């Protein structure tokens, strides 16, 4: 069933029609770009053709697709450069990151465009008109020509931006404006567009007046679907280039800042807001990110990770300070940061703690704070902890993980070092080391074994502890573990792999040493 868009949903389409040539002008700005019209050329079918033209060349009759020879015949003073689509894609990706200052829901809109879901963002700039002015001022500051349109669905905003004159449209105005657009705004295959024109359907309104069933029978279900989305009769969502954080806080600065101390001051204000939101939601942050927007469209990213959920602003501020101090290269503010955003990337439930006057400091919390500071200073991969896994096999029961990524859930079976005889050794061999053993009976513990060319006579043993192989893994054999002690008092953890009567015959292994 189709549904109309929510009245409150708003999308802003931004199109950069001269992005390639304007990017080239920015590259050549230091050399003093000539006044001659600029075109970018690409080899197509063995001939050099115009891939992009600047406004000056467009005004003098040049257009993309022309051959370079025809273009030079019209304008001998024409300036031609090689077309670099990868460089254009890189510039558009940087613009996508920079336009995150207006909304976290932003996506690429090829070619040379962006789609912003600005639902609920207008009041942050004083209204939708002021939001549009802010986007316009940003593109002008970056030296780019942009056309913008705001409407209810991404498709309607795109059509009004690329095939109309742009502007801000309510639902009724958008429908009237879209009906006046040419059928090319449907962006269907060329043969279908040509068929509509031959049938006398020149505008979207003339196509809309025809029954949907006849359109679907002639052109398939794609055409009615596109038509409904253009006319805002069917709602869709954009897929942002990254998921929006659940908790964020922004600061838009009147003057750009360049010093680390100024960044730390703004960060403390952001942490106060974010920690209050975390407490209200009953959550604690494990990973936080600080996004710093530069005046020249650059974006810097700093990340702080914690071994356990926290909403202590002082501790988080220390982590960010360690990250800034340990960074191999400085923040590089360029002409300054004019917008900072703090995001909670990963969070976990965290209950409020009841404090007492005689409460002693938590040793686990102090250890967690220490590991967090060391990880921020030395690097995430330099501070590790053991994480328990859901496996009965000893070599797969644990793994080393960075403290900020390891789970803090307790394993089902732990080794208590306070016991006189631990059930399992603290350190094991991976892989287990083969030994030569002699048992008095098939299912008995070893009476003697040889390891590293040294014979050991067993005087006492405990076991067996049987561990079956994991059924989803092939060639896993049953294991019978024994804790044995030799005549010199040394204790070993050995096991027999396989049952008697099976092929290949059972083998003995040494898996660990007891202290």
Helices and strands as residue ranges (DSSP letters): E 11-15, H 19-27, G 29-31, E 38-44, E 47-53, H 55-59, H 68-74, E 79-82, H 85-98, G 99-101, E 106-108, E 113-117, G 122-125, H 128-141, E 147-151, H 154-162, E 167-168, H 171-179, G 183-186, H 190-198, H 204-208, H 212-219, H 221-230, E 248-257, H 260-281, E 283-294, E 299-310, H 313-326, E 337-349, H 363-378, G 380-382, E 384-388, G 394-396, E 398-402, E 428-439, E 446-451, E 454-467, E 479-486, E 491-497, E 507-513
